[in-house]
Amino acid sequence: MRSYLLRRLPSALLVLFAASFLIFAILRLVPGDPATSLAGPDASPATVAAIRDRLGLDAPLLSQYAHWIGSLLTGDLGPSYAIGGEVSDLIGDGLGATTELTLAAVLFVIVLGTAFGILGATSRSRWIRSAIRITTTAALAVPPFVSGVLLVVLFAVVLGVLPPGGRVAFLDAPDLAAQYLLLPALCLALPSAAVLGRYLKDGIERALAEDYIRTATAAGVAPRRLLWRHALPGALPPVVTLLGMQTGHLLGGAVLVEAIFAWPGLGQLAEQGLQRRDYPVVQDLLLLLVAVFVVVQLLTDLVYAWLDPRIRWE
């Protein structure tokens, strides 16, 4: 397993390097001048030039890129010149909230996706299978900004059992924090849970159609034992890979869901940075999200290799 990890690390580092260069270049191609935005519409050219010099925007692009990478390697992210404060503090404040939301959504994806997959593949009731198919289709077809509004209307306005938005820290009030977390996590998880459930359903159905499963069934082996000991483990490797990919999608979707439910995470920070053209905040934040996605994919590959030793041998 260690040698497999060492073989995977160079490609992960290469992806991070390429992503950093693309992020840096694309942000510089966005129309507008951050120095002009900071100085205001009535600022003189001398004031704008002074701000550009103070921010280092007059330096060659390669020099700016090298300075940014050097700052990242030393852990000095520098100040935010538009939002205010240190970039590391801003990202640290939002990272906890986004991590909390994403982990809760991943838990929902696993629980709902597993239920959808197992019931869809093994239930003998046509009504249950139809209900699961309709639910997964609706979860994939309805975008999060629509499902989020529907969840708020149903559970916060009509039923009045959950708050419509905001966040409470778990350390302050765990029961109240769970109520604030439930709706945004469910909204974020529904599409991924539907995809996971369909993949798991297809995998279980293929496994149950194998000859050895039919032979064991004819020999009187209990269907539950066949499902949990044979069919489900055989369907897990591709599902694990899909779960890793969906985790990256959850991080991206958290930006929109945080805006719907007023969740104070990295999504709101990214929106503020983009609106104010705050290069340090946006480029550090985007690279952080890419790094998290790369780490998740690397861990997914390790779990896949652990479930299927043929991957390690190859």
Contacts in CASP RR format, 6 or more apart in sequence:
PFRMAT RR
TARGET T0000
AUTHOR 0000-0000-0000
METHOD contacts of the structure
MODEL  1
MRSYLLRRLPSALLVLFAASFLIFAILRLVPGDPATSLAGPDASPATVAA
IRDRLGLDAPLLSQYAHWIGSLLTGDLGPSYAIGGEVSDLIGDGLGATTE
LTLAAVLFVIVLGTAFGILGATSRSRWIRSAIRITTTAALAVPPFVSGVL
LVVLFAVVLGVLPPGGRVAFLDAPDLAAQYLLLPALCLALPSAAVLGRYL
KDGIERALAEDYIRTATAAGVAPRRLLWRHALPGALPPVVTLLGMQTGHL
LGGAVLVEAIFAWPGLGQLAEQGLQRRDYPVVQDLLLLLVAVFVVVQLLT
DLVYAWLDPRIRWE
1 302 0 8 1.000
1 305 0 8 1.000
1 306 0 8 1.000
1 312 0 8 1.000
4 302 0 8 1.000
4 305 0 8 1.000
4 311 0 8 1.000
4 312 0 8 1.000
5 298 0 8 1.000
5 302 0 8 1.000
8 298 0 8 1.000
8 301 0 8 1.000
9 298 0 8 1.000
12 294 0 8 1.000
12 295 0 8 1.000
12 297 0 8 1.000
12 298 0 8 1.000
15 290 0 8 1.000
15 294 0 8 1.000
16 287 0 8 1.000
16 290 0 8 1.000
16 291 0 8 1.000
16 294 0 8 1.000
19 287 0 8 1.000
19 290 0 8 1.000
20 68 0 8 1.000
20 69 0 8 1.000
20 72 0 8 1.000
20 287 0 8 1.000
20 290 0 8 1.000
21 65 0 8 1.000
23 283 0 8 1.000
23 286 0 8 1.000
23 287 0 8 1.000
23 290 0 8 1.000
24 61 0 8 1.000
24 64 0 8 1.000
24 65 0 8 1.000
24 68 0 8 1.000
24 283 0 8 1.000
25 61 0 8 1.000
27 279 0 8 1.000
27 282 0 8 1.000
27 283 0 8 1.000
28 61 0 8 1.000
30 277 0 8 1.000
32 277 0 8 1.000
33 48 0 8 1.000
33 52 0 8 1.000
33 277 0 8 1.000
34 55 0 8 1.000
34 57 0 8 1.000
34 81 0 8 1.000
34 82 0 8 1.000
34 276 0 8 1.000
34 277 0 8 1.000
34 278 0 8 1.000
34 279 0 8 1.000
35 48 0 8 1.000
35 49 0 8 1.000
35 51 0 8 1.000
35 52 0 8 1.000
35 55 0 8 1.000
35 57 0 8 1.000
36 43 0 8 1.000
36 48 0 8 1.000
37 82 0 8 1.000
37 276 0 8 1.000
37 277 0 8 1.000
38 51 0 8 1.000
38 81 0 8 1.000
38 82 0 8 1.000
39 47 0 8 1.000
39 48 0 8 1.000
39 51 0 8 1.000
52 58 0 8 1.000
55 81 0 8 1.000
56 64 0 8 1.000
57 64 0 8 1.000
59 67 0 8 1.000
68 283 0 8 1.000
71 77 0 8 1.000
71 78 0 8 1.000
72 284 0 8 1.000
72 287 0 8 1.000
75 88 0 8 1.000
77 86 0 8 1.000
77 87 0 8 1.000
77 88 0 8 1.000
77 91 0 8 1.000
77 280 0 8 1.000
77 284 0 8 1.000
78 86 0 8 1.000
78 87 0 8 1.000
78 88 0 8 1.000
78 280 0 8 1.000
79 85 0 8 1.000
79 86 0 8 1.000
79 87 0 8 1.000
79 280 0 8 1.000
80 86 0 8 1.000
80 87 0 8 1.000
80 90 0 8 1.000
80 278 0 8 1.000
80 280 0 8 1.000
80 281 0 8 1.000
81 278 0 8 1.000
81 280 0 8 1.000
82 273 0 8 1.000
82 276 0 8 1.000
82 277 0 8 1.000
82 278 0 8 1.000
82 281 0 8 1.000
83 90 0 8 1.000
83 269 0 8 1.000
83 272 0 8 1.000
83 273 0 8 1.000
83 276 0 8 1.000
83 278 0 8 1.000
83 281 0 8 1.000
84 90 0 8 1.000
87 280 0 8 1.000
87 281 0 8 1.000
87 284 0 8 1.000
90 269 0 8 1.000
90 281 0 8 1.000
91 266 0 8 1.000
91 269 0 8 1.000
91 281 0 8 1.000
91 284 0 8 1.000
91 285 0 8 1.000
91 288 0 8 1.000
93 264 0 8 1.000
93 265 0 8 1.000
94 264 0 8 1.000
94 265 0 8 1.000
94 266 0 8 1.000
94 268 0 8 1.000
94 269 0 8 1.000
95 265 0 8 1.000
95 266 0 8 1.000
95 288 0 8 1.000
96 265 0 8 1.000
97 167 0 8 1.000
97 258 0 8 1.000
97 263 0 8 1.000
97 264 0 8 1.000
97 265 0 8 1.000
97 266 0 8 1.000
98 251 0 8 1.000
98 254 0 8 1.000
98 258 0 8 1.000
98 265 0 8 1.000
98 266 0 8 1.000
98 267 0 8 1.000
100 170 0 8 1.000
100 181 0 8 1.000
101 181 0 8 1.000
101 184 0 8 1.000
101 185 0 8 1.000
101 188 0 8 1.000
101 254 0 8 1.000
101 257 0 8 1.000
101 258 0 8 1.000
101 263 0 8 1.000
101 265 0 8 1.000
102 188 0 8 1.000
102 247 0 8 1.000
102 250 0 8 1.000
102 251 0 8 1.000
102 254 0 8 1.000
104 181 0 8 1.000
104 185 0 8 1.000
104 189 0 8 1.000
105 185 0 8 1.000
105 186 0 8 1.000
105 188 0 8 1.000
105 189 0 8 1.000
105 192 0 8 1.000
105 250 0 8 1.000
105 254 0 8 1.000
106 189 0 8 1.000
106 243 0 8 1.000
106 247 0 8 1.000
106 250 0 8 1.000
107 185 0 8 1.000
108 185 0 8 1.000
108 186 0 8 1.000
108 188 0 8 1.000
108 189 0 8 1.000
108 190 0 8 1.000
108 193 0 8 1.000
109 189 0 8 1.000
109 192 0 8 1.000
109 193 0 8 1.000
109 196 0 8 1.000
109 243 0 8 1.000
109 246 0 8 1.000
109 250 0 8 1.000
110 196 0 8 1.000
110 243 0 8 1.000
112 189 0 8 1.000
112 190 0 8 1.000
112 193 0 8 1.000
112 196 0 8 1.000
112 197 0 8 1.000
113 193 0 8 1.000
113 194 0 8 1.000
113 196 0 8 1.000
113 197 0 8 1.000
113 200 0 8 1.000
114 196 0 8 1.000
114 197 0 8 1.000
114 200 0 8 1.000
116 132 0 8 1.000
116 135 0 8 1.000
116 136 0 8 1.000
116 193 0 8 1.000
116 194 0 8 1.000
116 196 0 8 1.000
116 197 0 8 1.000
116 198 0 8 1.000
116 200 0 8 1.000
116 201 0 8 1.000
117 132 0 8 1.000
117 196 0 8 1.000
117 197 0 8 1.000
117 198 0 8 1.000
117 200 0 8 1.000
117 201 0 8 1.000
117 204 0 8 1.000
118 200 0 8 1.000
118 201 0 8 1.000
118 204 0 8 1.000
118 227 0 8 1.000
118 232 0 8 1.000
119 128 0 8 1.000
119 129 0 8 1.000
119 132 0 8 1.000
120 128 0 8 1.000
120 129 0 8 1.000
120 132 0 8 1.000
120 133 0 8 1.000
120 201 0 8 1.000
121 200 0 8 1.000
121 201 0 8 1.000
121 202 0 8 1.000
121 203 0 8 1.000
121 204 0 8 1.000
121 205 0 8 1.000
121 208 0 8 1.000
122 204 0 8 1.000
122 208 0 8 1.000
122 223 0 8 1.000
122 227 0 8 1.000
123 129 0 8 1.000
123 132 0 8 1.000
135 194 0 8 1.000
136 194 0 8 1.000
136 197 0 8 1.000
136 198 0 8 1.000
137 194 0 8 1.000
139 147 0 8 1.000
139 190 0 8 1.000
139 191 0 8 1.000
139 193 0 8 1.000
139 194 0 8 1.000
140 191 0 8 1.000
140 194 0 8 1.000
140 195 0 8 1.000
142 150 0 8 1.000
144 187 0 8 1.000
144 188 0 8 1.000
144 190 0 8 1.000
144 191 0 8 1.000
144 253 0 8 1.000
144 256 0 8 1.000
144 257 0 8 1.000
144 260 0 8 1.000
145 256 0 8 1.000
145 260 0 8 1.000
147 187 0 8 1.000
147 190 0 8 1.000
148 183 0 8 1.000
148 187 0 8 1.000
148 257 0 8 1.000
148 260 0 8 1.000
148 261 0 8 1.000
149 260 0 8 1.000
151 183 0 8 1.000
151 186 0 8 1.000
151 187 0 8 1.000
152 164 0 8 1.000
152 165 0 8 1.000
152 183 0 8 1.000
152 260 0 8 1.000
152 261 0 8 1.000
155 161 0 8 1.000
155 162 0 8 1.000
155 183 0 8 1.000
156 162 0 8 1.000
156 163 0 8 1.000
156 164 0 8 1.000
156 165 0 8 1.000
156 183 0 8 1.000
157 164 0 8 1.000
162 179 0 8 1.000
162 182 0 8 1.000
162 183 0 8 1.000
163 179 0 8 1.000
163 180 0 8 1.000
163 183 0 8 1.000
164 183 0 8 1.000
164 261 0 8 1.000
165 180 0 8 1.000
165 183 0 8 1.000
165 184 0 8 1.000
165 261 0 8 1.000
165 262 0 8 1.000
165 263 0 8 1.000
166 180 0 8 1.000
166 261 0 8 1.000
166 262 0 8 1.000
166 263 0 8 1.000
166 264 0 8 1.000
167 177 0 8 1.000
167 180 0 8 1.000
167 181 0 8 1.000
167 262 0 8 1.000
167 263 0 8 1.000
167 264 0 8 1.000
168 176 0 8 1.000
168 177 0 8 1.000
168 180 0 8 1.000
169 177 0 8 1.000
170 177 0 8 1.000
170 178 0 8 1.000
183 261 0 8 1.000
184 257 0 8 1.000
184 258 0 8 1.000
184 260 0 8 1.000
184 261 0 8 1.000
184 263 0 8 1.000
187 257 0 8 1.000
187 260 0 8 1.000
187 261 0 8 1.000
188 250 0 8 1.000
188 253 0 8 1.000
188 254 0 8 1.000
188 257 0 8 1.000
189 250 0 8 1.000
191 249 0 8 1.000
192 246 0 8 1.000
192 249 0 8 1.000
192 250 0 8 1.000
195 242 0 8 1.000
195 246 0 8 1.000
196 239 0 8 1.000
196 242 0 8 1.000
196 243 0 8 1.000
196 246 0 8 1.000
199 238 0 8 1.000
199 239 0 8 1.000
199 242 0 8 1.000
200 235 0 8 1.000
200 239 0 8 1.000
203 231 0 8 1.000
203 234 0 8 1.000
203 235 0 8 1.000
203 238 0 8 1.000
203 239 0 8 1.000
204 227 0 8 1.000
204 231 0 8 1.000
204 232 0 8 1.000
204 235 0 8 1.000
206 235 0 8 1.000
207 213 0 8 1.000
207 230 0 8 1.000
207 231 0 8 1.000
207 232 0 8 1.000
207 234 0 8 1.000
207 235 0 8 1.000
208 226 0 8 1.000
208 227 0 8 1.000
208 231 0 8 1.000
212 230 0 8 1.000
213 226 0 8 1.000
213 230 0 8 1.000
213 231 0 8 1.000
216 226 0 8 1.000
216 230 0 8 1.000
217 223 0 8 1.000
217 226 0 8 1.000
233 307 0 8 1.000
236 307 0 8 1.000
237 304 0 8 1.000
237 307 0 8 1.000
237 308 0 8 1.000
240 300 0 8 1.000
240 303 0 8 1.000
240 304 0 8 1.000
240 307 0 8 1.000
241 300 0 8 1.000
241 301 0 8 1.000
241 304 0 8 1.000
243 300 0 8 1.000
244 296 0 8 1.000
244 297 0 8 1.000
244 299 0 8 1.000
244 300 0 8 1.000
245 297 0 8 1.000
245 300 0 8 1.000
247 293 0 8 1.000
247 296 0 8 1.000
247 300 0 8 1.000
248 292 0 8 1.000
248 293 0 8 1.000
248 296 0 8 1.000
251 289 0 8 1.000
251 292 0 8 1.000
251 293 0 8 1.000
252 289 0 8 1.000
254 263 0 8 1.000
254 265 0 8 1.000
254 266 0 8 1.000
254 267 0 8 1.000
255 266 0 8 1.000
255 267 0 8 1.000
255 270 0 8 1.000
255 271 0 8 1.000
257 263 0 8 1.000
258 264 0 8 1.000
258 265 0 8 1.000
258 266 0 8 1.000
258 267 0 8 1.000
258 268 0 8 1.000
259 267 0 8 1.000
259 268 0 8 1.000
259 271 0 8 1.000
266 285 0 8 1.000
266 288 0 8 1.000
266 289 0 8 1.000
269 281 0 8 1.000
269 285 0 8 1.000
270 281 0 8 1.000
270 282 0 8 1.000
270 285 0 8 1.000
270 286 0 8 1.000
272 278 0 8 1.000
272 281 0 8 1.000
273 281 0 8 1.000
273 282 0 8 1.000
274 282 0 8 1.000
301 311 0 8 1.000
304 311 0 8 1.000
305 311 0 8 1.000
305 312 0 8 1.000
END
